[in-house]
Amino acid sequence: MAVNGVDLLTLSILLAFILVVVGVMLIIVDAVRGKGGEEGKGNAKYGGVVVIGPVPIVFGNDSSVVKWAIILTIVVVLVFALLILLPMMGV
């Protein structure tokens, strides 16, 4: 499937590359910005979901962060399923 003469796979790879670059830039900005005066506080909130096959493994230290990690995982899985099923249906 082509969009304006560009293959959908090429667009997906370009989008993935851009997202990785933006993520690295955000990490660098956060590291530089977080250096002043907040050393040793240890109040970081984290959470994540690792999906191994059909089994999700959820972890985190804050319930709101874990909730958002689960919601984001559901959205990503639905988008992935949609991207897999649409070509099979001929759309």
PDB file of N, CA, C and O in Angstrom, chain B, residues numbered from 101:
ATOM      1  N   MET B 101       0.841  -1.176   0.000  1.00  0.00           N
ATOM      2  CA  MET B 101       0.000   0.000   0.000  1.00  0.00           C
ATOM      3  C   MET B 101       0.887   1.240   0.000  1.00  0.00           C
ATOM      4  O   MET B 101       1.813   1.344   0.805  1.00  0.00           O
ATOM      5  N   ALA B 102       0.613   2.160  -0.880  1.00  0.00           N
ATOM      6  CA  ALA B 102       1.440   3.356  -1.005  1.00  0.00           C
ATOM      7  C   ALA B 102       0.610   4.603  -0.720  1.00  0.00           C
ATOM      8  O   ALA B 102      -0.555   4.697  -1.107  1.00  0.00           O
ATOM      9  N   VAL B 103       1.226   5.542  -0.046  1.00  0.00           N
ATOM     10  CA  VAL B 103       0.602   6.828   0.234  1.00  0.00           C
ATOM     11  C   VAL B 103       1.436   7.882  -0.474  1.00  0.00           C
ATOM     12  O   VAL B 103       2.583   8.126  -0.100  1.00  0.00           O
ATOM     13  N   ASN B 104       0.859   8.510  -1.501  1.00  0.00           N
ATOM     14  CA  ASN B 104       1.572   9.512  -2.301  1.00  0.00           C
ATOM     15  C   ASN B 104       2.902   8.979  -2.827  1.00  0.00           C
ATOM     16  O   ASN B 104       3.898   9.702  -2.845  1.00  0.00           O
ATOM     17  N   GLY B 105       2.920   7.732  -3.250  1.00  0.00           N
ATOM     18  CA  GLY B 105       4.117   7.149  -3.829  1.00  0.00           C
ATOM     19  C   GLY B 105       5.134   6.636  -2.823  1.00  0.00           C
ATOM     20  O   GLY B 105       6.201   6.167  -3.216  1.00  0.00           O
ATOM     21  N   VAL B 106       4.827   6.715  -1.528  1.00  0.00           N
ATOM     22  CA  VAL B 106       5.747   6.243  -0.496  1.00  0.00           C
ATOM     23  C   VAL B 106       5.131   5.008   0.153  1.00  0.00           C
ATOM     24  O   VAL B 106       3.965   5.018   0.549  1.00  0.00           O
ATOM     25  N   ASP B 107       5.911   3.967   0.254  1.00  0.00           N
ATOM     26  CA  ASP B 107       5.450   2.712   0.832  1.00  0.00           C
ATOM     27  C   ASP B 107       5.123   2.892   2.314  1.00  0.00           C
ATOM     28  O   ASP B 107       5.796   3.648   3.014  1.00  0.00           O
ATOM     29  N   LEU B 108       4.093   2.200   2.786  1.00  0.00           N
ATOM     30  CA  LEU B 108       3.677   2.291   4.182  1.00  0.00           C
ATOM     31  C   LEU B 108       4.767   1.780   5.120  1.00  0.00           C
ATOM     32  O   LEU B 108       4.923   2.299   6.226  1.00  0.00           O
ATOM     33  N   LEU B 109       5.515   0.781   4.697  1.00  0.00           N
ATOM     34  CA  LEU B 109       6.617   0.273   5.509  1.00  0.00           C
ATOM     35  C   LEU B 109       7.690   1.342   5.695  1.00  0.00           C
ATOM     36  O   LEU B 109       8.233   1.495   6.789  1.00  0.00           O
ATOM     37  N   THR B 110       7.993   2.073   4.640  1.00  0.00           N
ATOM     38  CA  THR B 110       8.978   3.149   4.731  1.00  0.00           C
ATOM     39  C   THR B 110       8.512   4.233   5.694  1.00  0.00           C
ATOM     40  O   THR B 110       9.301   4.743   6.489  1.00  0.00           O
ATOM     41  N   LEU B 111       7.233   4.584   5.623  1.00  0.00           N
ATOM     42  CA  LEU B 111       6.692   5.577   6.549  1.00  0.00           C
ATOM     43  C   LEU B 111       6.751   5.088   7.989  1.00  0.00           C
ATOM     44  O   LEU B 111       7.048   5.864   8.897  1.00  0.00           O
ATOM     45  N   SER B 112       6.470   3.814   8.204  1.00  0.00           N
ATOM     46  CA  SER B 112       6.513   3.252   9.554  1.00  0.00           C
ATOM     47  C   SER B 112       7.924   3.271  10.118  1.00  0.00           C
ATOM     48  O   SER B 112       8.125   3.612  11.283  1.00  0.00           O
ATOM     49  N   ILE B 113       8.894   2.911   9.304  1.00  0.00           N
ATOM     50  CA  ILE B 113      10.289   2.921   9.754  1.00  0.00           C
ATOM     51  C   ILE B 113      10.737   4.351  10.049  1.00  0.00           C
ATOM     52  O   ILE B 113      11.432   4.587  11.037  1.00  0.00           O
ATOM     53  N   LEU B 114      10.353   5.294   9.216  1.00  0.00           N
ATOM     54  CA  LEU B 114      10.697   6.696   9.450  1.00  0.00           C
ATOM     55  C   LEU B 114      10.064   7.206  10.739  1.00  0.00           C
ATOM     56  O   LEU B 114      10.719   7.901  11.516  1.00  0.00           O
ATOM     57  N   LEU B 115       8.803   6.870  10.974  1.00  0.00           N
ATOM     58  CA  LEU B 115       8.129   7.281  12.203  1.00  0.00           C
ATOM     59  C   LEU B 115       8.796   6.671  13.426  1.00  0.00           C
ATOM     60  O   LEU B 115       8.970   7.351  14.437  1.00  0.00           O
ATOM     61  N   ALA B 116       9.171   5.404  13.349  1.00  0.00           N
ATOM     62  CA  ALA B 116       9.851   4.751  14.470  1.00  0.00           C
ATOM     63  C   ALA B 116      11.183   5.433  14.758  1.00  0.00           C
ATOM     64  O   ALA B 116      11.522   5.664  15.919  1.00  0.00           O
ATOM     65  N   PHE B 117      11.932   5.754  13.723  1.00  0.00           N
ATOM     66  CA  PHE B 117      13.219   6.433  13.899  1.00  0.00           C
ATOM     67  C   PHE B 117      13.026   7.807  14.534  1.00  0.00           C
ATOM     68  O   PHE B 117      13.769   8.183  15.441  1.00  0.00           O
ATOM     69  N   ILE B 118      12.033   8.555  14.062  1.00  0.00           N
ATOM     70  CA  ILE B 118      11.762   9.881  14.627  1.00  0.00           C
ATOM     71  C   ILE B 118      11.369   9.773  16.092  1.00  0.00           C
ATOM     72  O   ILE B 118      11.817  10.578  16.908  1.00  0.00           O
ATOM     73  N   LEU B 119      10.542   8.794  16.442  1.00  0.00           N
ATOM     74  CA  LEU B 119      10.137   8.615  17.838  1.00  0.00           C
ATOM     75  C   LEU B 119      11.323   8.263  18.728  1.00  0.00           C
ATOM     76  O   LEU B 119      11.403   8.735  19.862  1.00  0.00           O
ATOM     77  N   VAL B 120      12.232   7.449  18.237  1.00  0.00           N
ATOM     78  CA  VAL B 120      13.425   7.103  19.025  1.00  0.00           C
ATOM     79  C   VAL B 120      14.284   8.345  19.243  1.00  0.00           C
ATOM     80  O   VAL B 120      14.761   8.580  20.353  1.00  0.00           O
ATOM     81  N   VAL B 121      14.483   9.135  18.200  1.00  0.00           N
ATOM     82  CA  VAL B 121      15.291  10.355  18.326  1.00  0.00           C
ATOM     83  C   VAL B 121      14.643  11.328  19.305  1.00  0.00           C
ATOM     84  O   VAL B 121      15.333  11.910  20.142  1.00  0.00           O
ATOM     85  N   VAL B 122      13.332  11.513  19.212  1.00  0.00           N
ATOM     86  CA  VAL B 122      12.630  12.405  20.141  1.00  0.00           C
ATOM     87  C   VAL B 122      12.740  11.881  21.567  1.00  0.00           C
ATOM     88  O   VAL B 122      12.935  12.664  22.496  1.00  0.00           O
ATOM     89  N   GLY B 123      12.620  10.581  21.752  1.00  0.00           N
ATOM     90  CA  GLY B 123      12.752   9.998  23.086  1.00  0.00           C
ATOM     91  C   GLY B 123      14.126  10.222  23.687  1.00  0.00           C
ATOM     92  O   GLY B 123      14.245  10.563  24.864  1.00  0.00           O
ATOM     93  N   VAL B 124      15.162  10.031  22.886  1.00  0.00           N
ATOM     94  CA  VAL B 124      16.529  10.261  23.371  1.00  0.00           C
ATOM     95  C   VAL B 124      16.722  11.734  23.711  1.00  0.00           C
ATOM     96  O   VAL B 124      17.352  12.059  24.717  1.00  0.00           O
ATOM     97  N   MET B 125      16.190  12.622  22.885  1.00  0.00           N
ATOM     98  CA  MET B 125      16.309  14.052  23.169  1.00  0.00           C
ATOM     99  C   MET B 125      15.594  14.414  24.467  1.00  0.00           C
ATOM    100  O   MET B 125      16.110  15.216  25.244  1.00  0.00           O
ATOM    101  N   LEU B 126      14.425  13.845  24.716  1.00  0.00           N
ATOM    102  CA  LEU B 126      13.704  14.113  25.960  1.00  0.00           C
ATOM    103  C   LEU B 126      14.471  13.599  27.172  1.00  0.00           C
ATOM    104  O   LEU B 126      14.481  14.246  28.219  1.00  0.00           O
ATOM    105  N   ILE B 127      15.107  12.454  27.040  1.00  0.00           N
ATOM    106  CA  ILE B 127      15.913  11.919  28.143  1.00  0.00           C
ATOM    107  C   ILE B 127      17.092  12.841  28.432  1.00  0.00           C
ATOM    108  O   ILE B 127      17.399  13.104  29.595  1.00  0.00           O
ATOM    109  N   ILE B 128      17.747  13.330  27.398  1.00  0.00           N
ATOM    110  CA  ILE B 128      18.882  14.238  27.587  1.00  0.00           C
ATOM    111  C   ILE B 128      18.424  15.542  28.232  1.00  0.00           C
ATOM    112  O   ILE B 128      19.073  16.033  29.156  1.00  0.00           O
ATOM    113  N   VAL B 129      17.317  16.105  27.760  1.00  0.00           N
ATOM    114  CA  VAL B 129      16.797  17.346  28.339  1.00  0.00           C
ATOM    115  C   VAL B 129      16.440  17.142  29.804  1.00  0.00           C
ATOM    116  O   VAL B 129      16.734  18.001  30.635  1.00  0.00           O
ATOM    117  N   ASP B 130      15.815  16.026  30.131  1.00  0.00           N
ATOM    118  CA  ASP B 130      15.445  15.754  31.519  1.00  0.00           C
ATOM    119  C   ASP B 130      16.679  15.572  32.399  1.00  0.00           C
ATOM    120  O   ASP B 130      16.699  16.028  33.542  1.00  0.00           O
ATOM    121  N   ALA B 131      17.694  14.918  31.879  1.00  0.00           N
ATOM    122  CA  ALA B 131      18.917  14.711  32.660  1.00  0.00           C
ATOM    123  C   ALA B 131      19.627  16.029  32.930  1.00  0.00           C
ATOM    124  O   ALA B 131      20.124  16.251  34.034  1.00  0.00           O
ATOM    125  N   VAL B 132      19.679  16.900  31.940  1.00  0.00           N
ATOM    126  CA  VAL B 132      20.335  18.196  32.116  1.00  0.00           C
ATOM    127  C   VAL B 132      19.515  19.081  33.053  1.00  0.00           C
ATOM    128  O   VAL B 132      20.073  19.764  33.911  1.00  0.00           O
ATOM    129  N   ARG B 133      18.219  19.069  32.891  1.00  0.00           N
ATOM    130  CA  ARG B 133      17.335  19.914  33.696  1.00  0.00           C
ATOM    131  C   ARG B 133      17.258  19.450  35.142  1.00  0.00           C
ATOM    132  O   ARG B 133      17.088  20.277  36.038  1.00  0.00           O
ATOM    133  N   GLY B 134      17.375  18.168  35.390  1.00  0.00           N
ATOM    134  CA  GLY B 134      17.198  17.630  36.730  1.00  0.00           C
ATOM    135  C   GLY B 134      18.433  17.678  37.601  1.00  0.00           C
ATOM    136  O   GLY B 134      18.410  17.128  38.702  1.00  0.00           O
ATOM    137  N   LYS B 135      19.510  18.306  37.168  1.00  0.00           N
ATOM    138  CA  LYS B 135      20.756  18.315  37.941  1.00  0.00           C
ATOM    139  C   LYS B 135      20.723  19.276  39.120  1.00  0.00           C
ATOM    140  O   LYS B 135      21.471  19.075  40.077  1.00  0.00           O
ATOM    141  N   GLY B 136      19.906  20.290  39.094  1.00  0.00           N
ATOM    142  CA  GLY B 136      20.000  21.337  40.104  1.00  0.00           C
ATOM    143  C   GLY B 136      19.203  21.087  41.367  1.00  0.00           C
ATOM    144  O   GLY B 136      17.973  21.067  41.318  1.00  0.00           O
ATOM    145  N   GLY B 137      19.864  20.895  42.498  1.00  0.00           N
ATOM    146  CA  GLY B 137      19.249  20.929  43.812  1.00  0.00           C
ATOM    147  C   GLY B 137      18.372  19.768  44.213  1.00  0.00           C
ATOM    148  O   GLY B 137      17.864  19.776  45.334  1.00  0.00           O
ATOM    149  N   GLU B 138      18.163  18.795  43.400  1.00  0.00           N
ATOM    150  CA  GLU B 138      17.267  17.705  43.759  1.00  0.00           C
ATOM    151  C   GLU B 138      18.020  16.405  43.967  1.00  0.00           C
ATOM    152  O   GLU B 138      17.468  15.329  43.737  1.00  0.00           O
ATOM    153  N   GLU B 139      19.236  16.485  44.386  1.00  0.00           N
ATOM    154  CA  GLU B 139      20.029  15.280  44.558  1.00  0.00           C
ATOM    155  C   GLU B 139      19.610  14.545  45.818  1.00  0.00           C
ATOM    156  O   GLU B 139      19.433  15.160  46.870  1.00  0.00           O
ATOM    157  N   GLY B 140      19.452  13.250  45.719  1.00  0.00           N
ATOM    158  CA  GLY B 140      19.176  12.418  46.879  1.00  0.00           C
ATOM    159  C   GLY B 140      17.741  12.393  47.348  1.00  0.00           C
ATOM    160  O   GLY B 140      17.470  11.815  48.401  1.00  0.00           O
ATOM    161  N   LYS B 141      16.803  12.986  46.626  1.00  0.00           N
ATOM    162  CA  LYS B 141      15.412  12.972  47.079  1.00  0.00           C
ATOM    163  C   LYS B 141      14.779  11.601  46.897  1.00  0.00           C
ATOM    164  O   LYS B 141      14.049  11.144  47.777  1.00  0.00           O
ATOM    165  N   GLY B 142      15.038  10.940  45.788  1.00  0.00           N
ATOM    166  CA  GLY B 142      14.554   9.583  45.565  1.00  0.00           C
ATOM    167  C   GLY B 142      13.050   9.444  45.499  1.00  0.00           C
ATOM    168  O   GLY B 142      12.500   8.466  46.006  1.00  0.00           O
ATOM    169  N   ASN B 143      12.372  10.399  44.887  1.00  0.00           N
ATOM    170  CA  ASN B 143      10.919  10.333  44.802  1.00  0.00           C
ATOM    171  C   ASN B 143      10.442  10.053  43.378  1.00  0.00           C
ATOM    172  O   ASN B 143       9.398  10.558  42.964  1.00  0.00           O
ATOM    173  N   ALA B 144      11.180   9.275  42.647  1.00  0.00           N
ATOM    174  CA  ALA B 144      10.812   8.957  41.271  1.00  0.00           C
ATOM    175  C   ALA B 144       9.644   7.981  41.254  1.00  0.00           C
ATOM    176  O   ALA B 144       9.581   7.045  42.052  1.00  0.00           O
ATOM    177  N   LYS B 145       8.719   8.220  40.325  1.00  0.00           N
ATOM    178  CA  LYS B 145       7.592   7.313  40.124  1.00  0.00           C
ATOM    179  C   LYS B 145       7.833   6.580  38.810  1.00  0.00           C
ATOM    180  O   LYS B 145       8.217   7.186  37.811  1.00  0.00           O
ATOM    181  N   TYR B 146       7.607   5.293  38.822  1.00  0.00           N
ATOM    182  CA  TYR B 146       7.838   4.524  37.606  1.00  0.00           C
ATOM    183  C   TYR B 146       6.784   3.434  37.492  1.00  0.00           C
ATOM    184  O   TYR B 146       6.140   3.052  38.470  1.00  0.00           O
ATOM    185  N   GLY B 147       6.633   2.956  36.289  1.00  0.00           N
ATOM    186  CA  GLY B 147       5.719   1.854  36.026  1.00  0.00           C
ATOM    187  C   GLY B 147       5.909   1.386  34.606  1.00  0.00           C
ATOM    188  O   GLY B 147       6.396   2.131  33.755  1.00  0.00           O
ATOM    189  N   GLY B 148       5.530   0.165  34.351  1.00  0.00           N
ATOM    190  CA  GLY B 148       5.676  -0.355  33.009  1.00  0.00           C
ATOM    191  C   GLY B 148       4.945  -1.666  32.831  1.00  0.00           C
ATOM    192  O   GLY B 148       4.490  -2.288  33.791  1.00  0.00           O
ATOM    193  N   VAL B 149       4.844  -2.062  31.598  1.00  0.00           N
ATOM    194  CA  VAL B 149       4.197  -3.322  31.245  1.00  0.00           C
ATOM    195  C   VAL B 149       5.101  -4.031  30.250  1.00  0.00           C
ATOM    196  O   VAL B 149       5.517  -3.448  29.249  1.00  0.00           O
ATOM    197  N   VAL B 150       5.400  -5.287  30.530  1.00  0.00           N
ATOM    198  CA  VAL B 150       6.149  -6.133  29.610  1.00  0.00           C
ATOM    199  C   VAL B 150       5.186  -7.222  29.153  1.00  0.00           C
ATOM    200  O   VAL B 150       4.631  -7.955  29.972  1.00  0.00           O
ATOM    201  N   VAL B 151       4.995  -7.322  27.854  1.00  0.00           N
ATOM    202  CA  VAL B 151       4.075  -8.324  27.315  1.00  0.00           C
ATOM    203  C   VAL B 151       4.913  -9.441  26.711  1.00  0.00           C
ATOM    204  O   VAL B 151       5.644  -9.232  25.742  1.00  0.00           O
ATOM    205  N   ILE B 152       4.799 -10.626  27.294  1.00  0.00           N
ATOM    206  CA  ILE B 152       5.490 -11.808  26.788  1.00  0.00           C
ATOM    207  C   ILE B 152       4.407 -12.760  26.294  1.00  0.00           C
ATOM    208  O   ILE B 152       3.722 -13.418  27.077  1.00  0.00           O
ATOM    209  N   GLY B 153       4.274 -12.811  24.971  1.00  0.00           N
ATOM    210  CA  GLY B 153       3.191 -13.601  24.403  1.00  0.00           C
ATOM    211  C   GLY B 153       1.861 -12.988  24.815  1.00  0.00           C
ATOM    212  O   GLY B 153       1.663 -11.783  24.658  1.00  0.00           O
ATOM    213  N   PRO B 154       0.953 -13.793  25.337  1.00  0.00           N
ATOM    214  CA  PRO B 154      -0.333 -13.243  25.781  1.00  0.00           C
ATOM    215  C   PRO B 154      -0.328 -12.785  27.238  1.00  0.00           C
ATOM    216  O   PRO B 154      -1.362 -12.353  27.748  1.00  0.00           O
ATOM    217  N   VAL B 155       0.812 -12.873  27.912  1.00  0.00           N
ATOM    218  CA  VAL B 155       0.864 -12.597  29.351  1.00  0.00           C
ATOM    219  C   VAL B 155       1.494 -11.224  29.608  1.00  0.00           C
ATOM    220  O   VAL B 155       2.674 -11.024  29.320  1.00  0.00           O
ATOM    221  N   PRO B 156       0.709 -10.270  30.151  1.00  0.00           N
ATOM    222  CA  PRO B 156       1.299  -8.982  30.522  1.00  0.00           C
ATOM    223  C   PRO B 156       1.883  -9.040  31.932  1.00  0.00           C
ATOM    224  O   PRO B 156       1.262  -9.587  32.843  1.00  0.00           O
ATOM    225  N   ILE B 157       3.065  -8.481  32.107  1.00  0.00           N
ATOM    226  CA  ILE B 157       3.687  -8.374  33.422  1.00  0.00           C
ATOM    227  C   ILE B 157       3.718  -6.886  33.755  1.00  0.00           C
ATOM    228  O   ILE B 157       4.371  -6.102  33.067  1.00  0.00           O
ATOM    229  N   VAL B 158       3.006  -6.501  34.815  1.00  0.00           N
ATOM    230  CA  VAL B 158       2.849  -5.103  35.191  1.00  0.00           C
ATOM    231  C   VAL B 158       3.698  -4.829  36.421  1.00  0.00           C
ATOM    232  O   VAL B 158       3.692  -5.617  37.367  1.00  0.00           O
ATOM    233  N   PHE B 159       4.433  -3.709  36.418  1.00  0.00           N
ATOM    234  CA  PHE B 159       5.241  -3.344  37.574  1.00  0.00           C
ATOM    235  C   PHE B 159       5.216  -1.832  37.754  1.00  0.00           C
ATOM    236  O   PHE B 159       4.920  -1.091  36.817  1.00  0.00           O
ATOM    237  N   GLY B 160       5.526  -1.385  38.958  1.00  0.00           N
ATOM    238  CA  GLY B 160       5.612   0.042  39.229  1.00  0.00           C
ATOM    239  C   GLY B 160       5.485   0.335  40.704  1.00  0.00           C
ATOM    240  O   GLY B 160       5.130  -0.540  41.494  1.00  0.00           O
ATOM    241  N   ASN B 161       5.779   1.585  41.079  1.00  0.00           N
ATOM    242  CA  ASN B 161       5.686   1.971  42.478  1.00  0.00           C
ATOM    243  C   ASN B 161       4.598   3.003  42.738  1.00  0.00           C
ATOM    244  O   ASN B 161       4.454   3.474  43.866  1.00  0.00           O
ATOM    245  N   ASP B 162       3.832   3.360  41.715  1.00  0.00           N
ATOM    246  CA  ASP B 162       2.758   4.330  41.876  1.00  0.00           C
ATOM    247  C   ASP B 162       1.559   3.864  41.055  1.00  0.00           C
ATOM    248  O   ASP B 162       1.691   3.556  39.871  1.00  0.00           O
ATOM    249  N   SER B 163       0.395   3.814  41.688  1.00  0.00           N
ATOM    250  CA  SER B 163      -0.772   3.247  41.007  1.00  0.00           C
ATOM    251  C   SER B 163      -1.204   4.078  39.804  1.00  0.00           C
ATOM    252  O   SER B 163      -1.679   3.513  38.819  1.00  0.00           O
ATOM    253  N   SER B 164      -1.055   5.394  39.851  1.00  0.00           N
ATOM    254  CA  SER B 164      -1.468   6.203  38.703  1.00  0.00           C
ATOM    255  C   SER B 164      -0.534   5.990  37.509  1.00  0.00           C
ATOM    256  O   SER B 164      -0.988   5.971  36.365  1.00  0.00           O
ATOM    257  N   VAL B 165       0.752   5.831  37.766  1.00  0.00           N
ATOM    258  CA  VAL B 165       1.702   5.569  36.679  1.00  0.00           C
ATOM    259  C   VAL B 165       1.447   4.187  36.085  1.00  0.00           C
ATOM    260  O   VAL B 165       1.505   4.013  34.868  1.00  0.00           O
ATOM    261  N   VAL B 166       1.169   3.215  36.934  1.00  0.00           N
ATOM    262  CA  VAL B 166       0.869   1.858  36.457  1.00  0.00           C
ATOM    263  C   VAL B 166      -0.402   1.866  35.620  1.00  0.00           C
ATOM    264  O   VAL B 166      -0.478   1.188  34.595  1.00  0.00           O
ATOM    265  N   LYS B 167      -1.410   2.638  36.059  1.00  0.00           N
ATOM    266  CA  LYS B 167      -2.665   2.730  35.304  1.00  0.00           C
ATOM    267  C   LYS B 167      -2.406   3.281  33.906  1.00  0.00           C
ATOM    268  O   LYS B 167      -2.930   2.751  32.927  1.00  0.00           O
ATOM    269  N   TRP B 168      -1.601   4.342  33.803  1.00  0.00           N
ATOM    270  CA  TRP B 168      -1.303   4.918  32.497  1.00  0.00           C
ATOM    271  C   TRP B 168      -0.454   3.983  31.642  1.00  0.00           C
ATOM    272  O   TRP B 168      -0.593   3.965  30.419  1.00  0.00           O
ATOM    273  N   ALA B 169       0.418   3.213  32.271  1.00  0.00           N
ATOM    274  CA  ALA B 169       1.216   2.237  31.522  1.00  0.00           C
ATOM    275  C   ALA B 169       0.312   1.160  30.922  1.00  0.00           C
ATOM    276  O   ALA B 169       0.513   0.739  29.783  1.00  0.00           O
ATOM    277  N   ILE B 170      -0.678   0.719  31.689  1.00  0.00           N
ATOM    278  CA  ILE B 170      -1.622  -0.288  31.187  1.00  0.00           C
ATOM    279  C   ILE B 170      -2.454   0.286  30.046  1.00  0.00           C
ATOM    280  O   ILE B 170      -2.655  -0.379  29.030  1.00  0.00           O
ATOM    281  N   ILE B 171      -2.941   1.517  30.204  1.00  0.00           N
ATOM    282  CA  ILE B 171      -3.747   2.148  29.155  1.00  0.00           C
ATOM    283  C   ILE B 171      -2.926   2.306  27.878  1.00  0.00           C
ATOM    284  O   ILE B 171      -3.411   2.011  26.786  1.00  0.00           O
ATOM    285  N   LEU B 172      -1.690   2.766  28.013  1.00  0.00           N
ATOM    286  CA  LEU B 172      -0.825   2.926  26.843  1.00  0.00           C
ATOM    287  C   LEU B 172      -0.535   1.584  26.175  1.00  0.00           C
ATOM    288  O   LEU B 172      -0.480   1.500  24.948  1.00  0.00           O
ATOM    289  N   THR B 173      -0.352   0.546  26.970  1.00  0.00           N
ATOM    290  CA  THR B 173      -0.113  -0.791  26.416  1.00  0.00           C
ATOM    291  C   THR B 173      -1.327  -1.284  25.640  1.00  0.00           C
ATOM    292  O   THR B 173      -1.181  -1.859  24.561  1.00  0.00           O
ATOM    293  N   ILE B 174      -2.518  -1.064  26.177  1.00  0.00           N
ATOM    294  CA  ILE B 174      -3.743  -1.472  25.479  1.00  0.00           C
ATOM    295  C   ILE B 174      -3.863  -0.735  24.149  1.00  0.00           C
ATOM    296  O   ILE B 174      -4.210  -1.340  23.135  1.00  0.00           O
ATOM    297  N   VAL B 175      -3.579   0.563  24.146  1.00  0.00           N
ATOM    298  CA  VAL B 175      -3.656   1.345  22.909  1.00  0.00           C
ATOM    299  C   VAL B 175      -2.650   0.829  21.881  1.00  0.00           C
ATOM    300  O   VAL B 175      -2.986   0.677  20.707  1.00  0.00           O
ATOM    301  N   VAL B 176      -1.429   0.562  22.312  1.00  0.00           N
ATOM    302  CA  VAL B 176      -0.397   0.074  21.391  1.00  0.00           C
ATOM    303  C   VAL B 176      -0.779  -1.296  20.825  1.00  0.00           C
ATOM    304  O   VAL B 176      -0.597  -1.544  19.633  1.00  0.00           O
ATOM    305  N   VAL B 177      -1.302  -2.178  21.662  1.00  0.00           N
ATOM    306  CA  VAL B 177      -1.712  -3.509  21.192  1.00  0.00           C
ATOM    307  C   VAL B 177      -2.859  -3.388  20.196  1.00  0.00           C
ATOM    308  O   VAL B 177      -2.872  -4.097  19.189  1.00  0.00           O
ATOM    309  N   LEU B 178      -3.829  -2.500  20.456  1.00  0.00           N
ATOM    310  CA  LEU B 178      -4.944  -2.317  19.524  1.00  0.00           C
ATOM    311  C   LEU B 178      -4.470  -1.746  18.185  1.00  0.00           C
ATOM    312  O   LEU B 178      -4.926  -2.186  17.130  1.00  0.00           O
ATOM    313  N   VAL B 179      -3.566  -0.778  18.222  1.00  0.00           N
ATOM    314  CA  VAL B 179      -3.027  -0.217  16.975  1.00  0.00           C
ATOM    315  C   VAL B 179      -2.250  -1.285  16.211  1.00  0.00           C
ATOM    316  O   VAL B 179      -2.373  -1.395  14.991  1.00  0.00           O
ATOM    317  N   PHE B 180      -1.453  -2.069  16.929  1.00  0.00           N
ATOM    318  CA  PHE B 180      -0.697  -3.146  16.290  1.00  0.00           C
ATOM    319  C   PHE B 180      -1.645  -4.152  15.634  1.00  0.00           C
ATOM    320  O   PHE B 180      -1.430  -4.557  14.491  1.00  0.00           O
ATOM    321  N   ALA B 181      -2.694  -4.554  16.357  1.00  0.00           N
ATOM    322  CA  ALA B 181      -3.664  -5.502  15.802  1.00  0.00           C
ATOM    323  C   ALA B 181      -4.355  -4.913  14.579  1.00  0.00           C
ATOM    324  O   ALA B 181      -4.590  -5.613  13.594  1.00  0.00           O
ATOM    325  N   LEU B 182      -4.678  -3.631  14.645  1.00  0.00           N
ATOM    326  CA  LEU B 182      -5.320  -2.972  13.511  1.00  0.00           C
ATOM    327  C   LEU B 182      -4.393  -2.943  12.296  1.00  0.00           C
ATOM    328  O   LEU B 182      -4.830  -3.187  11.171  1.00  0.00           O
ATOM    329  N   LEU B 183      -3.124  -2.647  12.524  1.00  0.00           N
ATOM    330  CA  LEU B 183      -2.168  -2.616  11.416  1.00  0.00           C
ATOM    331  C   LEU B 183      -1.928  -4.003  10.823  1.00  0.00           C
ATOM    332  O   LEU B 183      -1.587  -4.123   9.646  1.00  0.00           O
ATOM    333  N   ILE B 184      -2.102  -5.036  11.621  1.00  0.00           N
ATOM    334  CA  ILE B 184      -1.955  -6.401  11.113  1.00  0.00           C
ATOM    335  C   ILE B 184      -3.214  -6.839  10.364  1.00  0.00           C
ATOM    336  O   ILE B 184      -3.121  -7.474   9.314  1.00  0.00           O
ATOM    337  N   LEU B 185      -4.391  -6.502  10.902  1.00  0.00           N
ATOM    338  CA  LEU B 185      -5.643  -6.995  10.333  1.00  0.00           C
ATOM    339  C   LEU B 185      -6.099  -6.228   9.093  1.00  0.00           C
ATOM    340  O   LEU B 185      -6.712  -6.821   8.205  1.00  0.00           O
ATOM    341  N   LEU B 186      -5.820  -4.941   9.008  1.00  0.00           N
ATOM    342  CA  LEU B 186      -6.286  -4.167   7.856  1.00  0.00           C
ATOM    343  C   LEU B 186      -5.755  -4.693   6.521  1.00  0.00           C
ATOM    344  O   LEU B 186      -6.541  -4.830   5.583  1.00  0.00           O
ATOM    345  N   PRO B 187      -4.469  -4.993   6.393  1.00  0.00           N
ATOM    346  CA  PRO B 187      -4.012  -5.547   5.109  1.00  0.00           C
ATOM    347  C   PRO B 187      -4.623  -6.912   4.799  1.00  0.00           C
ATOM    348  O   PRO B 187      -4.820  -7.253   3.632  1.00  0.00           O
ATOM    349  N   MET B 188      -4.921  -7.690   5.830  1.00  0.00           N
ATOM    350  CA  MET B 188      -5.532  -9.001   5.603  1.00  0.00           C
ATOM    351  C   MET B 188      -6.959  -8.867   5.087  1.00  0.00           C
ATOM    352  O   MET B 188      -7.438  -9.725   4.346  1.00  0.00           O
ATOM    353  N   MET B 189      -7.634  -7.792   5.478  1.00  0.00           N
ATOM    354  CA  MET B 189      -9.012  -7.572   5.046  1.00  0.00           C
ATOM    355  C   MET B 189      -9.066  -6.867   3.696  1.00  0.00           C
ATOM    356  O   MET B 189     -10.145  -6.670   3.137  1.00  0.00           O
ATOM    357  N   GLY B 190      -7.904  -6.489   3.175  1.00  0.00           N
ATOM    358  CA  GLY B 190      -7.859  -5.850   1.869  1.00  0.00           C
ATOM    359  C   GLY B 190      -8.129  -4.361   1.904  1.00  0.00           C
ATOM    360  O   GLY B 190      -8.468  -3.771   0.878  1.00  0.00           O
ATOM    361  N   VAL B 191      -7.988  -3.751   3.052  1.00  0.00           N
ATOM    362  CA  VAL B 191      -8.249  -2.307   3.175  1.00  0.00           C
ATOM    363  C   VAL B 191      -6.975  -1.545   2.954  1.00  0.00           C
ATOM    364  O   VAL B 191      -6.974  -0.315   3.013  1.00  0.00           O
TER     365      VAL B 191
END
